[in-house]
Amino acid sequence: MSRTPALSRRTLLRGMGALMALPLLDVMRPRTARAATPAPRRFVAFYTPCGIHMPKWTPGGEGANFSLTPTLASLAPVKGDLLVLSGLDNLPGKPDGDGHHAAATSAFLSCVKARKTEGTNIRTGISMDQVMANALGKATRYPSLELGIDQGKGIGNCDSGYACPYANNIAWAGPSTPVPKETKPRAAFERLFADFDPNVTQAELAKRKAYGLSIIDAVRDDAKSLQGKLGTTDKRKLDEYFTGVRELELRVNAMDGTGPTCGAAMTPADSDDVREKTKAMLDLIVLAFQCDLTRTCTFMLGNARSTRVYSFLGLSGEHHTYSHHQRVQANYDALAKIDKWEVEQFSYLLQRMKGVQEEGGTLLDHSAVYFSSEIADGNMHEHKNLPILLAGRAGGAIAPGRHIRYGGQPLANLYIALLGMFGVSATSFGDDGTGPLPGLRA
């Protein structure tokens, strides 16, 4: 049998000044290798700001005998795909004096103590996602994908003497090089799925947009030609992919108030609606993985020390203000609502990934999806016993469905273990990582 695939993984659909990436199809793999070659492993880091109200977060049981708390209740459909990790500390996130949020956010994936400065002489450490991207990135069009909801300031003081890059970024390509995140769904969509044809002219692009053509409309002829060459399974995958891209495209257009979404029943959504933006960004992650455009992604649900007002949850105060709860029950209640909503977004991502079938399992089975905040209790600015979830099986490297309690091990040890799952050997990481965290495989 031939070892040459019938279709290159770099194949693009073309038409009307647009190029469109394809999902990973069976026909892109050598026939002799289809059963033996596992699907690629992917990693997501999901950051949420201002800590978590831990009394309503931490499950009471251990091992497989744990029940979901009110904050984690939305994870019930994926409970068997989930590890709850208690008792991990990120002490390099402690600031010099005040500035807990920015210092801990810069250490969120680097586990390196940041230099306290408001100037441009920033310094922390390379983040684990970028270590992973350096090792895996050559296999995909984009070594990594950085997404978020809130834009950040470029320079200046964002938290008690800590420069804004510390507060606005969790991905660091090097000690002084934050990797900016994309916060506009349309820009992220077009970067990933359309409009990156280097030969397209502005006139062609304007014509396509003026006619309200979908990226799928633009490449329709090429798509029809391709479908005639595919088997049943690949046709199904392609249909699912087109449906996902089209639905996302419509939502992105609606947020911008442009595109083929106008109508009495389809009033454009508020582009600042965090619910719409979050859902669009999470769908982008899933589609990017389906296309194998990247295997490493970070997502920030907000910047450090977030002042977002969750009016759609019936709240009138700012998130950061509530996090300094002063042991007031009303603040606890507000935090519990915000935390619950944040976890619901994480659950949405996991369920979307679980719904994507690949060779040998689901997209979630082949991934490691990490959720946490820069601190635990927001009032105390605790850097110990952080709220941590790890979902997926990473292709068999993780045995989920458990609550594990650790006795104060460094968070960096979890990152060493994750790097190992993705083929990156490390015996140390950050300021305090000493070896891989045990127990993840059971």
C-alpha positions in Angstrom: 0.0 0.0 0.0 1.1 3.5 -0.7 2.7 5.6 2.0 1.9 8.8 0.1 -1.3 10.5 1.2 -3.8 11.2 -1.5 -4.2 14.8 -0.3 -1.7 17.0 1.4 -2.4 18.4 4.9 -1.5 21.8 3.5 -4.2 21.7 0.9 -6.3 24.9 0.8 -9.6 25.7 -0.8 -9.4 28.7 -3.1 -11.8 31.1 -4.7 -12.7 34.8 -5.2 -9.6 36.0 -3.4 -10.0 33.7 -0.5 -8.1 30.7 0.9 -9.6 28.4 3.4 -7.9 25.8 5.5 -9.3 22.2 5.8 -9.8 20.0 8.8 -7.6 16.9 9.2 -9.1 14.3 6.9 -8.4 10.6 6.5 -7.4 11.2 2.9 -4.5 13.4 4.2 -2.8 10.5 5.9 -1.0 7.6 4.2 -3.3 4.6 4.0 -0.8 2.3 5.8 -0.5 4.7 8.7 -4.2 5.6 9.3 -4.7 3.0 12.0 -1.3 3.3 13.6 -0.8 7.1 13.6 -2.5 8.8 16.6 -4.2 12.1 16.3 -2.0 15.1 17.4 -2.1 16.2 21.0 -3.3 19.8 21.7 -3.0 22.1 24.7 -5.2 24.9 25.9 -4.6 27.3 28.8 -7.8 29.0 30.0 -7.1 32.0 32.3 -9.8 33.7 34.4 -9.0 36.8 36.5 -9.3 37.8 40.2 -9.3 34.4 41.8 -12.1 32.1 42.8 -14.4 31.9 45.8 -12.8 28.6 47.0 -15.5 27.4 49.5 -17.9 26.8 46.6 -15.2 25.5 44.3 -13.4 22.6 46.1 -15.1 19.2 46.0 -15.3 17.4 49.3 -14.3 13.9 48.1 -11.1 12.5 46.6 -10.2 10.2 43.8 -13.2 9.1 41.7 -15.4 9.6 44.7 -16.0 13.3 44.4 -19.1 15.4 43.7 -19.2 18.6 41.8 -19.8 21.8 43.9 -22.2 24.5 42.9 -19.5 26.4 41.1 -18.5 23.3 39.1 -22.0 22.0 38.5 -22.0 22.9 34.7 -19.1 20.4 34.2 -21.4 17.4 34.9 -21.5 16.3 31.2 -17.7 16.1 31.2 -17.1 15.1 34.8 -15.4 11.8 33.6 -13.0 13.9 31.5 -12.0 16.1 34.3 -9.2 16.3 37.0 -9.7 18.7 39.9 -6.3 19.5 41.3 -6.1 21.0 44.8 -3.1 22.0 46.8 -0.8 23.4 44.0 1.1 26.7 44.7 2.6 29.3 42.4 4.8 31.2 44.9 6.9 33.0 42.2 3.6 34.9 41.5 4.0 36.8 44.8 4.9 40.4 44.1 7.3 42.8 45.8 4.9 44.7 48.0 1.5 45.2 46.2 0.7 44.2 42.7 -0.5 40.6 43.3 -2.7 40.4 40.2 -0.1 41.5 37.6 2.8 39.7 39.2 0.8 36.5 39.4 -0.6 36.8 35.9 2.8 37.1 34.4 3.8 34.0 36.4 0.6 32.2 35.4 2.3 30.0 32.8 6.0 31.0 33.5 6.3 30.4 37.2 9.0 33.1 37.3 9.0 36.1 39.6 8.5 39.3 37.6 10.8 42.3 37.9 8.8 45.1 39.5 8.8 48.0 37.0 6.4 50.3 35.3 8.8 50.8 32.5 9.9 48.9 29.4 12.6 46.9 31.3 10.1 44.1 32.0 11.4 40.7 32.8 9.8 37.4 33.7 10.2 33.9 32.1 9.2 32.0 29.0 5.7 30.5 29.4 5.2 26.8 29.2 2.8 27.1 26.2 5.6 28.8 24.3 8.1 26.1 25.2 5.5 23.7 23.9 5.0 25.8 20.7 8.7 25.9 20.1 8.7 22.1 20.1 5.5 21.4 18.2 4.9 24.6 16.1 6.7 23.5 13.0 4.0 20.9 12.3 1.3 23.5 11.9 0.7 26.8 10.2 0.7 28.7 13.4 3.0 27.6 16.2 0.5 28.9 18.8 -2.7 30.9 19.1 -3.2 33.6 21.7 -6.8 34.8 22.2 -8.6 37.0 24.8 -11.5 39.2 25.5 -10.1 42.5 26.8 -7.5 44.6 25.0 -4.7 45.8 27.2 -2.5 48.9 27.5 0.9 48.7 25.9 3.0 50.3 28.7 2.6 52.0 32.0 1.5 51.0 35.4 -1.4 48.6 35.6 -1.1 47.2 39.1 0.7 48.9 42.0 3.9 49.5 40.1 3.8 46.5 37.7 3.8 47.3 34.0 0.8 46.6 31.9 2.3 43.7 29.9 2.5 41.7 33.1 -1.3 42.2 33.6 -2.4 41.7 30.0 -0.4 38.6 28.9 0.0 35.0 30.0 2.0 33.9 26.9 5.7 34.9 26.9 8.1 34.0 24.1 11.0 35.0 26.3 11.7 36.9 29.6 11.1 40.3 28.0 8.7 39.3 25.1 5.0 39.0 25.8 3.0 37.5 23.0 0.1 39.8 22.3 -3.4 38.2 22.2 -6.0 38.8 19.6 -9.2 40.2 21.2 -11.3 40.7 18.1 -13.2 37.6 16.9 -13.4 38.8 13.3 -9.6 39.4 13.1 -9.0 36.0 14.6 -11.4 34.3 12.2 -10.0 35.9 9.2 -6.4 35.2 10.2 -7.3 31.5 10.7 -9.8 30.7 8.0 -9.9 33.4 5.3 -8.3 36.4 3.7 -4.8 35.3 4.1 -4.2 34.8 0.4 -1.1 36.8 -0.3 -2.2 37.5 -3.8 -5.7 38.8 -3.1 -6.3 42.4 -4.0 -8.2 44.9 -2.0 -10.7 45.2 -4.9 -11.4 41.4 -4.8 -11.8 41.5 -1.0 -14.1 44.5 -1.2 -16.2 42.8 -3.9 -16.6 39.6 -1.9 -17.6 41.6 1.2 -19.9 43.9 -0.8 -21.8 40.9 -2.1 -22.0 39.5 1.5 -20.3 36.3 0.4 -19.3 33.8 3.1 -15.8 32.4 3.0 -17.6 29.1 2.1 -19.4 30.7 -0.8 -16.1 32.0 -2.1 -14.5 28.5 -2.2 -17.6 26.6 -3.1 -16.4 25.4 -6.5 -13.2 24.1 -5.0 -15.1 22.4 -2.2 -17.4 20.6 -4.6 -14.4 19.3 -6.5 -12.8 18.1 -3.4 -15.9 16.4 -2.0 -16.0 14.1 -5.1 -12.7 12.7 -4.0 -13.6 11.9 -0.4 -15.0 8.9 1.3 -18.1 8.8 3.5 -16.2 9.6 6.8 -14.3 12.5 5.3 -17.5 13.9 3.7 -19.1 13.9 7.1 -16.1 15.6 8.7 -16.1 18.3 5.9 -19.8 18.9 6.3 -19.4 19.3 10.1 -16.5 21.6 9.6 -18.3 23.9 7.0 -21.3 24.1 9.4 -19.1 25.1 12.2 -17.2 27.7 10.2 -20.4 29.1 8.8 -22.2 29.4 12.2 -19.1 31.1 13.6 -18.9 33.4 10.6 -22.5 34.5 11.1 -22.0 35.3 14.7 -18.8 37.2 14.1 -20.6 39.2 11.4 -23.5 39.9 13.7 -21.1 41.2 16.4 -19.7 43.6 13.8 -23.1 44.6 12.6 -22.1 43.6 9.1 -22.5 40.7 6.7 -25.5 38.6 5.7 -27.2 38.7 9.1 -29.5 41.6 8.8 -33.2 40.9 9.3 -36.1 41.5 11.7 -35.2 38.5 13.7 -31.4 38.9 13.6 -30.5 42.2 15.3 -26.7 42.5 15.5 -25.4 41.7 18.9 -23.4 44.2 21.0 -19.8 43.8 20.0 -18.8 44.3 23.6 -21.0 41.5 24.8 -18.6 39.2 26.7 -20.9 36.3 26.3 -20.9 36.5 22.5 -17.2 37.2 22.2 -16.3 34.4 24.6 -18.4 31.8 22.7 -16.9 32.9 19.3 -13.3 32.7 20.6 -13.9 29.2 22.1 -15.4 28.1 18.8 -12.3 29.4 17.0 -10.1 27.3 19.2 -12.0 24.2 18.4 -12.0 24.9 14.6 -8.3 25.8 14.7 -7.6 22.4 16.3 -9.9 20.6 13.8 -7.9 22.1 10.9 -4.6 21.4 12.7 -3.7 25.0 12.2 -2.1 25.0 15.7 -1.7 22.7 18.6 -1.2 25.2 21.4 -3.6 27.9 22.5 -4.0 30.4 25.4 -7.2 32.2 26.2 -7.7 35.1 28.7 -11.3 35.6 29.8 -10.2 39.0 31.2 -7.0 40.9 32.0 -5.6 40.8 35.5 -7.5 42.9 38.1 -10.5 42.9 35.8 -13.1 45.6 36.4 -15.8 44.0 34.2 -19.4 44.5 35.4 -21.5 41.4 35.0 -24.8 43.1 34.5 -26.3 40.1 32.7 -25.8 38.2 36.0 -27.8 40.8 37.8 -24.6 42.4 39.3 -23.7 46.1 39.4 -20.2 46.1 40.9 -16.9 45.4 39.4 -15.3 41.9 39.5 -12.1 43.1 41.2 -14.1 45.0 43.8 -16.2 41.9 44.6 -13.1 39.8 44.9 -12.0 42.0 47.8 -15.0 40.5 49.6 -14.2 41.7 53.1 -16.1 38.6 54.3 -19.4 40.2 53.3 -22.0 37.6 52.2 -23.3 39.8 49.4 -19.8 39.8 47.9 -19.4 36.1 48.3 -22.7 35.6 46.5 -21.6 37.9 43.6 -18.3 36.0 43.3 -20.1 32.7 43.2 -22.3 33.9 40.3 -19.2 35.1 38.4 -17.2 32.0 39.1 -20.1 29.8 38.0 -20.5 31.7 34.7 -16.7 31.4 34.1 -16.8 27.6 34.6 -19.8 27.4 32.3 -17.6 28.9 29.5 -14.9 26.3 30.2 -17.6 23.6 30.2 -18.8 24.8 26.8 -15.3 24.5 25.4 -14.9 21.0 26.7 -18.3 19.8 25.4 -17.5 21.3 22.0 -14.2 19.4 21.9 -15.8 16.3 23.1 -18.2 16.5 20.2 -15.5 16.4 17.6 -14.7 12.8 16.5 -11.2 12.0 15.4 -9.2 8.8 14.7 -9.2 6.9 18.0 -11.3 9.2 20.1 -12.5 12.8 20.4 -10.7 16.0 20.2 -11.0 16.3 23.9 -9.5 12.8 24.3 -6.4 14.0 22.5 -6.0 17.3 24.4 -5.0 18.7 27.7 -7.2 21.7 28.7 -6.1 23.7 31.7 -8.2 26.1 33.7 -7.0 28.4 36.5 -6.7 31.9 37.9 -3.7 33.9 39.0 -4.7 33.6 42.7 -7.1 31.8 44.9 -8.9 34.0 47.3 -9.0 37.5 46.0 -9.3 39.2 49.3 -6.1 37.6 50.7 -4.3 37.4 47.3 -3.4 33.8 48.0 -0.8 32.2 45.8 -1.4 28.8 47.4 -4.0 26.1 46.8 -4.9 27.6 43.4 -8.2 26.7 41.7 -7.1 24.2 39.0 -8.9 22.0 36.5 -7.3 19.8 33.9 -9.5 18.2 31.3 -9.0 15.6 28.6 -6.7 12.6 28.2 -3.8 14.0 26.3 -3.9 10.9 24.1 -3.7 8.6 27.1 -1.2 10.5 29.2 -3.9 11.6 31.7 -6.4 9.5 33.6 -9.3 11.9 34.3 -12.4 11.6 36.4 -10.8 12.3 39.8 -10.1 14.9 42.5 -6.5 14.9 43.6 -5.2 16.7 46.6 -1.5 17.7 46.7 0.2 19.0 49.8 1.6 22.3 48.5 3.6 21.2 45.4 4.8 23.8 43.0 2.5 24.5 40.1 5.6 24.4 37.9 5.7 20.7 38.5 2.3 20.3 36.7 3.8 22.2 33.7 6.8 19.9 33.7 4.4 16.9 33.6 2.4 18.5 30.8 5.5 19.3 28.7 6.5 15.7 29.1 3.1 14.6 27.7 3.8 16.6 24.6 7.3 15.2 24.1 9.2 18.1 25.7 11.6 16.6 28.3 12.3 18.9 31.3 13.5 18.3 34.8 13.0 21.8 36.0 10.8 24.8 35.0 10.4 28.3 36.2 11.8 29.4 39.6 10.6 26.4 41.6 9.8 23.4 39.3 11.7 20.3 40.4 10.1 17.5 38.5 6.9 16.2 36.9 3.8 16.2 39.1 2.9 12.6 39.9 -0.6 11.1 39.8 -2.0 12.5 36.6 -1.9 9.1 34.8 -3.1 7.3 38.0 
